[in-house]
Amino acid sequence: MLTKAPRGTGDILPGEVEKWQYLEEQFKKLCRDYNYKEIRTPIFEHTELFVRSVGEDTDIVGKEMYTFLDKGDRSITLRPEGTAPTVRAYLQHKLYGQAQPVKLFYYGPMFRYDRPQAGRFRQFHQWGVEVFGSREPLLDAEVISLAVAFFNSVGIEGLILELNSVGCSKCRPSYREEIRKYIAGYRDSLCLDCSRRLETNPMRILDCKEKNCKEITNNIPEMTGHLCEECREHFKEVVESLEAIKVSYRINPRLVRGLDYYTRTAFEIIDPQLGAQNSLGGGGRYDDLVEVCGGNTTPAVGFAIGLERALLALKSKSIEDLYQEKPGVFVAALGNKAGMEGLKMVTELRHEGIKAEKDYLHRSLKAQMKQADRINARYVIIMGEEELEKGKVLLRDMKEGHQREVTKKEITAHLKEKMGR
């Protein structure tokens, strides 16, 4: 127990963490290019926030949340997703008083109790964006294009953008009733979850992955045929906007997403190569959520991307080695006096923005050269008693295989020039 991480969690070790950092940096850069500002919310929130926003009858709230009583007997939940906390922060800090729309992005760990499998962990990581204050269909297209642009920027190709409209509070009730009537005769063939959903949220049956449930719902009329005029026009403009900016999509009338707060636009980005767990991210519009959480009616749209799934997609396409560690300098010092001078030298190099390392195990020169090669050092500075007396060091180019003498005073400037610093 003391030497094993809890089930559904994992350590990110050197060699892997650099890939995570690279993806994070790409996402943050892209968000800034789109003029989104970063927000950081707590890892836990009051349980009621998720019950009201995500939906009491969703799998997340009913089965998957990590909920506990704190020492003040308050019900606290580790965040299972990032939208509700961002909405709470938007209201608490009166961001609605700023110029609208407010465009935010976040990234960090989320928590859901679920059966661990490929790309699905109990502690997982998401990036997301949320935009408040505009009903404009063009904004839906911008949000979707940002998600697509991220995957393109890191070389993940062959993905499919699925798109649907789930309607609004005006047109959705009648569609729910139609689903109930259609499925009523098949109630005994539904899975246990869908039997419950038939009463509480029948549209969620369309999202079920069980074979029997999928067959039963194959011929249910599509939601797009039941949209009110406003939702129909909104969806039409979203589609036209995506076509205008050359973002390919596929209409999926069964796409409803797993959270209750979605209205109108819903989308998902899938990787066909990943099998059953093929969703890399998704989102949509949630125009009623701010009001549900206690604010005024405020239109909003956003998405979330799963980092673990993105890494799986990279691996499936054999491009997971996307991060190349920048070459550095290794100082091979021989003897106690040289060791002190070596420490001074790596400190000076680091202050100049050059990645530098030295030996701390009193290894032989041969062993130090092997270590330099292991850490991808482009240059090795060799110093011993003889070199120190002359005020010079040997500089070896590990790639070219040659070396030359350089004075101690000139070595930093020489390396900066060589390494383009």
One Martini backbone bead per residue (centre of mass of N, CA, C, O) as a GRO file, in nm:
protein
  421
    1MET     BB    1   0.054   0.064  -0.017
    2LEU     BB    2   0.323   0.252   0.002
    3THR     BB    3   0.418   0.162  -0.323
    4LYS     BB    4   0.114   0.231  -0.436
    5ALA     BB    5  -0.103   0.360  -0.627
    6PRO     BB    6  -0.405   0.428  -0.666
    7ARG     BB    7  -0.658   0.331  -0.831
    8GLY     BB    8  -0.666   0.535  -1.121
    9THR     BB    9  -0.368   0.618  -1.091
   10GLY     BB   10  -0.060   0.820  -1.163
   11ASP     BB   11   0.261   0.860  -1.262
   12ILE     BB   12   0.476   1.124  -1.391
   13LEU     BB   13   0.758   1.075  -1.560
   14PRO     BB   14   1.044   1.105  -1.674
   15GLY     BB   15   0.979   1.135  -2.033
   16GLU     BB   16   0.663   1.211  -2.002
   17VAL     BB   17   0.626   1.504  -1.890
   18GLU     BB   18   0.727   1.650  -2.149
   19LYS     BB   19   0.470   1.590  -2.313
   20TRP     BB   20   0.274   1.737  -2.136
   21GLN     BB   21   0.410   2.014  -2.152
   22TYR     BB   22   0.385   2.050  -2.453
   23LEU     BB   23   0.075   2.041  -2.471
   24GLU     BB   24   0.024   2.271  -2.274
   25GLU     BB   25   0.176   2.489  -2.434
   26GLN     BB   26   0.006   2.469  -2.692
   27PHE     BB   27  -0.264   2.539  -2.563
   28LYS     BB   28  -0.191   2.815  -2.437
   29LYS     BB   29  -0.101   2.953  -2.696
   30LEU     BB   30  -0.368   2.925  -2.849
   31CYS     BB   31  -0.547   3.078  -2.649
   32ARG     BB   32  -0.394   3.346  -2.674
   33ASP     BB   33  -0.446   3.380  -2.981
   34TYR     BB   34  -0.772   3.383  -2.903
   35ASN     BB   35  -0.807   3.555  -2.630
   36TYR     BB   36  -0.759   3.379  -2.373
   37LYS     BB   37  -0.802   3.344  -2.022
   38GLU     BB   38  -0.678   3.238  -1.733
   39ILE     BB   39  -0.815   2.991  -1.499
   40ARG     BB   40  -0.827   2.905  -1.138
   41THR     BB   41  -0.962   2.640  -0.962
   42PRO     BB   42  -1.063   2.442  -0.740
   43ILE     BB   43  -1.067   2.097  -0.672
   44PHE     BB   44  -1.300   2.182  -0.476
   45GLU     BB   45  -1.658   2.169  -0.405
   46HIS     BB   46  -1.969   2.209  -0.368
   47THR     BB   47  -2.190   1.966  -0.437
   48GLU     BB   48  -2.435   2.134  -0.545
   49LEU     BB   49  -2.307   2.241  -0.802
   50PHE     BB   50  -2.315   1.959  -0.955
   51VAL     BB   51  -2.607   1.878  -0.918
   52ARG     BB   52  -2.729   2.131  -1.066
   53SER     BB   53  -2.549   2.136  -1.332
   54VAL     BB   54  -2.503   1.839  -1.436
   55GLY     BB   55  -2.706   1.640  -1.288
   56GLU     BB   56  -2.871   1.412  -1.094
   57ASP     BB   57  -2.916   1.190  -1.352
   58THR     BB   58  -2.630   1.145  -1.388
   59ASP     BB   59  -2.351   0.953  -1.373
   60ILE     BB   60  -2.171   1.143  -1.221
   61VAL     BB   61  -2.359   1.197  -0.975
   62GLY     BB   62  -2.466   0.896  -0.920
   63LYS     BB   63  -2.148   0.740  -0.939
   64GLU     BB   64  -1.855   0.934  -0.970
   65MET     BB   65  -1.829   1.101  -0.723
   66TYR     BB   66  -1.613   1.266  -0.493
   67THR     BB   67  -1.764   1.247  -0.177
   68PHE     BB   68  -1.755   1.454   0.129
   69LEU     BB   69  -1.707   1.524   0.467
   70ASP     BB   70  -1.610   1.764   0.646
   71LYS     BB   71  -1.538   1.904   0.960
   72GLY     BB   72  -1.820   2.082   0.901
   73ASP     BB   73  -2.036   1.900   0.746
   74ARG     BB   74  -1.960   1.942   0.449
   75SER     BB   75  -2.030   1.897   0.117
   76ILE     BB   76  -1.770   1.756  -0.083
   77THR     BB   77  -1.621   1.786  -0.423
   78LEU     BB   78  -1.443   1.659  -0.657
   79ARG     BB   79  -1.383   1.761  -0.957
   80PRO     BB   80  -1.532   1.627  -1.266
   81GLU     BB   81  -1.533   1.925  -1.387
   82GLY     BB   82  -1.489   2.271  -1.529
   83THR     BB   83  -1.751   2.443  -1.575
   84ALA     BB   84  -1.890   2.494  -1.301
   85PRO     BB   85  -1.651   2.644  -1.159
   86THR     BB   86  -1.645   2.874  -1.371
   87VAL     BB   87  -1.927   2.977  -1.318
   88ARG     BB   88  -1.888   3.040  -1.020
   89ALA     BB   89  -1.659   3.248  -1.068
   90TYR     BB   90  -1.818   3.440  -1.252
   91LEU     BB   91  -2.016   3.515  -1.018
   92GLN     BB   92  -1.842   3.580  -0.765
   93HIS     BB   93  -1.651   3.799  -0.948
   94LYS     BB   94  -1.822   3.960  -1.158
   95LEU     BB   95  -1.759   3.909  -1.477
   96TYR     BB   96  -2.026   4.039  -1.595
   97GLY     BB   97  -1.898   4.341  -1.562
   98GLN     BB   98  -1.752   4.290  -1.802
   99ALA     BB   99  -1.659   4.266  -2.101
  100GLN     BB  100  -1.828   4.123  -2.362
  101PRO     BB  101  -1.692   3.847  -2.387
  102VAL     BB  102  -1.585   3.590  -2.171
  103LYS     BB  103  -1.254   3.441  -2.206
  104LEU     BB  104  -1.169   3.107  -2.103
  105PHE     BB  105  -0.907   2.903  -1.944
  106TYR     BB  106  -0.812   2.556  -1.855
  107TYR     BB  107  -0.617   2.334  -1.628
  108GLY     BB  108  -0.644   1.994  -1.490
  109PRO     BB  109  -0.759   1.802  -1.244
  110MET     BB  110  -0.984   1.525  -1.228
  111PHE     BB  111  -1.280   1.338  -1.076
  112ARG     BB  112  -1.367   0.981  -1.118
  113TYR     BB  113  -1.562   0.705  -1.045
  114ASP     BB  114  -1.420   0.445  -1.235
  115ARG     BB  115  -1.338   0.217  -1.460
  116PRO     BB  116  -1.040   0.144  -1.547
  117GLN     BB  117  -0.896   0.252  -1.864
  118ALA     BB  118  -0.823   0.350  -2.157
  119GLY     BB  119  -0.802   0.691  -2.092
  120ARG     BB  120  -0.930   0.611  -1.794
  121PHE     BB  121  -0.941   0.786  -1.490
  122ARG     BB  122  -0.981   0.903  -1.165
  123GLN     BB  123  -0.735   1.070  -1.241
  124PHE     BB  124  -0.760   1.345  -1.456
  125HIS     BB  125  -0.707   1.553  -1.756
  126GLN     BB  126  -0.796   1.896  -1.841
  127TRP     BB  127  -0.898   2.102  -2.101
  128GLY     BB  128  -1.049   2.438  -2.128
  129VAL     BB  129  -1.331   2.634  -2.250
  130GLU     BB  130  -1.500   2.955  -2.175
  131VAL     BB  131  -1.796   3.143  -2.288
  132PHE     BB  132  -1.941   3.461  -2.203
  133GLY     BB  133  -2.217   3.664  -2.356
  134SER     BB  134  -2.302   3.483  -2.627
  135ARG     BB  135  -2.520   3.368  -2.911
  136GLU     BB  136  -2.327   3.344  -3.135
  137PRO     BB  137  -2.258   3.114  -3.378
  138LEU     BB  138  -1.962   3.205  -3.438
  139LEU     BB  139  -1.860   3.120  -3.156
  140ASP     BB  140  -1.894   2.821  -3.186
  141ALA     BB  141  -1.693   2.802  -3.421
  142GLU     BB  142  -1.446   2.903  -3.265
  143VAL     BB  143  -1.437   2.686  -3.047
  144ILE     BB  144  -1.414   2.446  -3.238
  145SER     BB  145  -1.157   2.546  -3.389
  146LEU     BB  146  -0.971   2.535  -3.144
  147ALA     BB  147  -0.983   2.232  -3.095
  148VAL     BB  148  -0.882   2.151  -3.376
  149ALA     BB  149  -0.615   2.318  -3.373
  150PHE     BB  150  -0.474   2.162  -3.154
  151PHE     BB  151  -0.445   1.888  -3.299
  152ASN     BB  152  -0.295   2.004  -3.543
  153SER     BB  153  -0.044   2.129  -3.382
  154VAL     BB  154   0.041   1.809  -3.285
  155GLY     BB  155  -0.037   1.595  -3.531
  156ILE     BB  156  -0.346   1.512  -3.505
  157GLU     BB  157  -0.495   1.299  -3.726
  158GLY     BB  158  -0.803   1.166  -3.841
  159LEU     BB  159  -1.035   1.321  -3.731
  160ILE     BB  160  -1.374   1.361  -3.592
  161LEU     BB  161  -1.639   1.589  -3.628
  162GLU     BB  162  -1.917   1.602  -3.423
  163LEU     BB  163  -2.264   1.711  -3.483
  164ASN     BB  164  -2.524   1.892  -3.292
  165SER     BB  165  -2.864   1.944  -3.180
  166VAL     BB  166  -3.043   1.974  -2.849
  167GLY     BB  167  -3.172   2.229  -2.811
  168CYS     BB  168  -3.431   2.352  -2.594
  169SER     BB  169  -3.679   2.435  -2.365
  170LYS     BB  170  -3.893   2.437  -2.601
  171CYS     BB  171  -3.821   2.161  -2.786
  172ARG     BB  172  -3.737   1.918  -2.595
  173PRO     BB  173  -3.993   1.805  -2.448
  174SER     BB  174  -4.133   1.679  -2.702
  175TYR     BB  175  -3.897   1.485  -2.768
  176ARG     BB  176  -3.901   1.325  -2.508
  177GLU     BB  177  -4.189   1.213  -2.548
  178GLU     BB  178  -4.130   1.061  -2.807
  179ILE     BB  179  -3.926   0.868  -2.686
  180ARG     BB  180  -4.109   0.739  -2.476
  181LYS     BB  181  -4.317   0.625  -2.677
  182TYR     BB  182  -4.121   0.456  -2.850
  183ILE     BB  183  -3.987   0.286  -2.589
  184ALA     BB  184  -4.209   0.163  -2.406
  185GLY     BB  185  -4.211  -0.133  -2.548
  186TYR     BB  186  -3.879  -0.170  -2.454
  187ARG     BB  187  -3.816  -0.161  -2.148
  188ASP     BB  188  -3.718  -0.467  -2.091
  189SER     BB  189  -3.451  -0.418  -2.295
  190LEU     BB  190  -3.319  -0.233  -2.118
  191CYS     BB  191  -3.104  -0.104  -1.940
  192LEU     BB  192  -3.090   0.013  -1.626
  193ASP     BB  193  -3.016   0.304  -1.698
  194CYS     BB  194  -3.240   0.345  -1.923
  195SER     BB  195  -3.484   0.295  -1.745
  196ARG     BB  196  -3.430   0.554  -1.582
  197ARG     BB  197  -3.405   0.760  -1.820
  198LEU     BB  198  -3.698   0.742  -1.929
  199GLU     BB  199  -3.792   0.935  -1.684
  200THR     BB  200  -3.559   1.163  -1.656
  201ASN     BB  201  -3.362   1.130  -1.951
  202PRO     BB  202  -3.420   1.013  -2.262
  203MET     BB  203  -3.183   1.131  -2.438
  204ARG     BB  204  -2.954   0.951  -2.304
  205ILE     BB  205  -3.014   0.689  -2.464
  206LEU     BB  206  -2.861   0.774  -2.730
  207ASP     BB  207  -2.568   0.735  -2.564
  208CYS     BB  208  -2.572   0.444  -2.549
  209LYS     BB  209  -2.350   0.144  -2.571
  210GLU     BB  210  -2.556  -0.063  -2.573
  211LYS     BB  211  -2.672  -0.275  -2.801
  212ASN     BB  212  -2.980  -0.280  -2.746
  213CYS     BB  213  -3.018   0.031  -2.724
  214LYS     BB  214  -2.917   0.098  -3.009
  215GLU     BB  215  -3.131  -0.067  -3.164
  216ILE     BB  216  -3.386   0.070  -3.050
  217THR     BB  217  -3.279   0.378  -3.147
  218ASN     BB  218  -3.228   0.379  -3.460
  219ASN     BB  219  -3.546   0.497  -3.544
  220ILE     BB  220  -3.538   0.756  -3.416
  221PRO     BB  221  -3.609   1.057  -3.441
  222GLU     BB  222  -3.461   1.346  -3.503
  223MET     BB  223  -3.387   1.641  -3.348
  224THR     BB  224  -3.360   1.830  -3.602
  225GLY     BB  225  -3.681   1.781  -3.661
  226HIS     BB  226  -3.759   1.940  -3.355
  227LEU     BB  227  -3.684   2.219  -3.391
  228CYS     BB  228  -3.694   2.524  -3.344
  229GLU     BB  229  -3.646   2.805  -3.516
  230GLU     BB  230  -3.402   2.911  -3.353
  231CYS     BB  231  -3.235   2.646  -3.349
  232ARG     BB  232  -3.226   2.600  -3.653
  233GLU     BB  233  -3.077   2.867  -3.722
  234HIS     BB  234  -2.833   2.826  -3.542
  235PHE     BB  235  -2.730   2.562  -3.671
  236LYS     BB  236  -2.699   2.671  -3.956
  237GLU     BB  237  -2.478   2.886  -3.879
  238VAL     BB  238  -2.269   2.696  -3.769
  239VAL     BB  239  -2.226   2.532  -4.027
  240GLU     BB  240  -2.151   2.774  -4.210
  241SER     BB  241  -1.906   2.866  -4.042
  242LEU     BB  242  -1.737   2.609  -4.070
  243GLU     BB  243  -1.725   2.619  -4.380
  244ALA     BB  244  -1.587   2.902  -4.400
  245ILE     BB  245  -1.324   2.777  -4.216
  246LYS     BB  246  -1.269   2.477  -4.295
  247VAL     BB  247  -1.446   2.274  -4.105
  248SER     BB  248  -1.489   1.958  -4.059
  249TYR     BB  249  -1.795   1.750  -4.056
  250ARG     BB  250  -2.045   1.544  -3.867
  251ILE     BB  251  -2.356   1.441  -3.844
  252ASN     BB  252  -2.497   1.344  -3.510
  253PRO     BB  253  -2.811   1.263  -3.388
  254ARG     BB  254  -2.698   1.104  -3.112
  255LEU     BB  255  -2.570   1.355  -2.996
  256VAL     BB  256  -2.578   1.461  -2.628
  257ARG     BB  257  -2.411   1.405  -2.413
  258GLY     BB  258  -2.347   1.367  -2.041
  259LEU     BB  259  -2.487   1.650  -1.990
  260ASP     BB  260  -2.758   1.862  -1.898
  261TYR     BB  261  -2.658   2.170  -1.989
  262TYR     BB  262  -2.712   2.142  -2.278
  263THR     BB  263  -2.750   2.358  -2.572
  264ARG     BB  264  -2.781   2.297  -2.879
  265THR     BB  265  -2.474   2.279  -2.922
  266ALA     BB  266  -2.297   1.973  -3.010
  267PHE     BB  267  -1.967   1.819  -2.958
  268GLU     BB  268  -1.717   1.587  -3.107
  269ILE     BB  269  -1.389   1.434  -3.081
  270ILE     BB  270  -1.267   1.167  -3.280
  271ASP     BB  271  -1.081   0.846  -3.279
  272PRO     BB  272  -1.101   0.562  -3.469
  273GLN     BB  273  -0.832   0.411  -3.344
  274LEU     BB  274  -0.949   0.379  -3.022
  275GLY     BB  275  -1.227   0.274  -3.021
  276ALA     BB  276  -1.438   0.304  -2.762
  277GLN     BB  277  -1.219   0.526  -2.651
  278ASN     BB  278  -1.257   0.800  -2.883
  279SER     BB  279  -1.277   1.051  -2.704
  280LEU     BB  280  -1.100   1.367  -2.683
  281GLY     BB  281  -1.354   1.568  -2.703
  282GLY     BB  282  -1.591   1.833  -2.592
  283GLY     BB  283  -1.914   2.018  -2.639
  284GLY     BB  284  -2.091   2.342  -2.599
  285ARG     BB  285  -2.393   2.471  -2.522
  286TYR     BB  286  -2.501   2.674  -2.202
  287ASP     BB  287  -2.751   2.902  -2.153
  288ASP     BB  288  -2.868   2.800  -1.845
  289LEU     BB  289  -2.641   2.766  -1.621
  290VAL     BB  290  -2.609   3.039  -1.479
  291GLU     BB  291  -2.900   3.042  -1.373
  292VAL     BB  292  -2.889   2.775  -1.213
  293CYS     BB  293  -2.641   2.914  -1.031
  294GLY     BB  294  -2.780   3.230  -0.976
  295GLY     BB  295  -2.800   3.391  -1.229
  296ASN     BB  296  -2.827   3.534  -1.509
  297THR     BB  297  -2.899   3.525  -1.820
  298THR     BB  298  -2.630   3.334  -1.991
  299PRO     BB  299  -2.454   3.282  -2.246
  300ALA     BB  300  -2.274   2.969  -2.346
  301VAL     BB  301  -1.942   2.823  -2.435
  302GLY     BB  302  -1.762   2.496  -2.475
  303PHE     BB  303  -1.472   2.287  -2.374
  304ALA     BB  304  -1.308   1.954  -2.352
  305ILE     BB  305  -0.983   1.796  -2.298
  306GLY     BB  306  -0.814   1.493  -2.292
  307LEU     BB  307  -0.494   1.419  -2.222
  308GLU     BB  308  -0.477   1.108  -2.225
  309ARG     BB  309  -0.612   1.083  -2.504
  310ALA     BB  310  -0.405   1.245  -2.664
  311LEU     BB  311  -0.171   1.048  -2.603
  312LEU     BB  312  -0.301   0.804  -2.739
  313ALA     BB  313  -0.314   0.930  -3.022
  314LEU     BB  314  -0.013   0.965  -3.057
  315LYS     BB  315   0.059   0.664  -3.028
  316SER     BB  316  -0.124   0.552  -3.265
  317LYS     BB  317   0.064   0.751  -3.469
  318SER     BB  318   0.371   0.753  -3.392
  319ILE     BB  319   0.402   1.075  -3.233
  320GLU     BB  320   0.504   1.090  -2.921
  321ASP     BB  321   0.798   1.220  -3.008
  322LEU     BB  322   0.752   1.558  -2.991
  323TYR     BB  323   0.973   1.586  -2.772
  324GLN     BB  324   1.275   1.776  -2.770
  325GLU     BB  325   1.541   1.801  -2.597
  326LYS     BB  326   1.751   2.029  -2.522
  327PRO     BB  327   2.060   2.093  -2.551
  328GLY     BB  328   2.364   2.081  -2.358
  329VAL     BB  329   2.585   2.098  -2.072
  330PHE     BB  330   2.885   1.934  -1.960
  331VAL     BB  331   3.076   1.907  -1.655
  332ALA     BB  332   3.404   1.771  -1.640
  333ALA     BB  333   3.538   1.704  -1.325
  334LEU     BB  334   3.880   1.670  -1.183
  335GLY     BB  335   3.857   1.701  -0.871
  336ASN     BB  336   3.803   1.917  -0.613
  337LYS     BB  337   3.875   2.186  -0.743
  338ALA     BB  338   3.720   2.134  -1.007
  339GLY     BB  339   3.445   2.095  -0.876
  340MET     BB  340   3.409   2.390  -0.785
  341GLU     BB  341   3.443   2.515  -1.068
  342GLY     BB  342   3.207   2.360  -1.191
  343LEU     BB  343   2.985   2.489  -1.021
  344LYS     BB  344   3.038   2.778  -1.117
  345MET     BB  345   2.990   2.721  -1.419
  346VAL     BB  346   2.694   2.612  -1.418
  347THR     BB  347   2.578   2.865  -1.287
  348GLU     BB  348   2.654   3.065  -1.511
  349LEU     BB  349   2.508   2.923  -1.744
  350ARG     BB  350   2.222   2.929  -1.623
  351HIS     BB  351   2.208   3.244  -1.606
  352GLU     BB  352   2.231   3.236  -1.942
  353GLY     BB  353   2.028   2.995  -2.042
  354ILE     BB  354   2.197   2.727  -1.996
  355LYS     BB  355   2.202   2.401  -2.004
  356ALA     BB  356   2.335   2.241  -1.701
  357GLU     BB  357   2.583   1.991  -1.593
  358LYS     BB  358   2.720   1.770  -1.331
  359ASP     BB  359   2.923   1.595  -1.129
  360TYR     BB  360   2.848   1.405  -0.795
  361LEU     BB  361   3.040   1.104  -0.799
  362HIS     BB  362   3.342   1.087  -0.882
  363ARG     BB  363   3.393   1.018  -1.168
  364SER     BB  364   3.517   0.929  -1.436
  365LEU     BB  365   3.565   1.046  -1.744
  366LYS     BB  366   3.423   0.817  -1.891
  367ALA     BB  367   3.162   0.827  -1.718
  368GLN     BB  368   3.096   1.127  -1.777
  369MET     BB  369   3.060   1.095  -2.083
  370LYS     BB  370   2.819   0.903  -2.062
  371GLN     BB  371   2.635   1.101  -1.912
  372ALA     BB  372   2.633   1.318  -2.129
  373ASP     BB  373   2.492   1.137  -2.339
  374ARG     BB  374   2.231   1.070  -2.175
  375ILE     BB  375   2.156   1.401  -2.155
  376ASN     BB  376   2.213   1.540  -2.434
  377ALA     BB  377   2.496   1.663  -2.472
  378ARG     BB  378   2.671   1.869  -2.688
  379TYR     BB  379   2.862   1.968  -2.455
  380VAL     BB  380   3.202   1.938  -2.308
  381ILE     BB  381   3.356   2.030  -2.008
  382ILE     BB  382   3.704   1.997  -1.941
  383MET     BB  383   3.842   1.967  -1.601
  384GLY     BB  384   4.159   2.008  -1.443
  385GLU     BB  385   4.446   2.081  -1.302
  386GLU     BB  386   4.590   2.163  -1.566
  387GLU     BB  387   4.371   2.357  -1.680
  388LEU     BB  388   4.357   2.554  -1.438
  389GLU     BB  389   4.653   2.657  -1.451
  390LYS     BB  390   4.595   2.778  -1.757
  391GLY     BB  391   4.293   2.890  -1.779
  392LYS     BB  392   4.159   2.628  -1.908
  393VAL     BB  393   3.953   2.438  -2.139
  394LEU     BB  394   3.777   2.165  -2.264
  395LEU     BB  395   3.589   2.151  -2.576
  396ARG     BB  396   3.332   1.921  -2.658
  397ASP     BB  397   3.187   1.792  -2.952
  398MET     BB  398   2.953   1.538  -2.966
  399LYS     BB  399   2.871   1.547  -3.269
  400GLU     BB  400   3.161   1.598  -3.415
  401GLY     BB  401   3.420   1.491  -3.227
  402HIS     BB  402   3.557   1.757  -3.118
  403GLN     BB  403   3.833   1.958  -2.973
  404ARG     BB  404   3.909   2.253  -2.759
  405GLU     BB  405   4.062   2.531  -2.645
  406VAL     BB  406   3.938   2.739  -2.367
  407THR     BB  407   3.890   2.996  -2.192
  408LYS     BB  408   3.727   3.065  -1.909
  409LYS     BB  409   3.632   3.358  -1.993
  410GLU     BB  410   3.509   3.252  -2.288
  411ILE     BB  411   3.304   3.009  -2.261
  412THR     BB  412   3.027   3.142  -2.238
  413ALA     BB  413   3.029   3.311  -2.499
  414HIS     BB  414   3.089   3.073  -2.686
  415LEU     BB  415   2.829   2.907  -2.621
  416LYS     BB  416   2.619   3.120  -2.695
  417GLU     BB  417   2.700   3.128  -2.990
  418LYS     BB  418   2.668   2.822  -3.057
  419MET     BB  419   2.351   2.813  -2.922
  420GLY     BB  420   2.189   3.085  -2.976
  421ARG     BB  421   2.161   3.293  -2.707
   0.00000   0.00000   0.00000
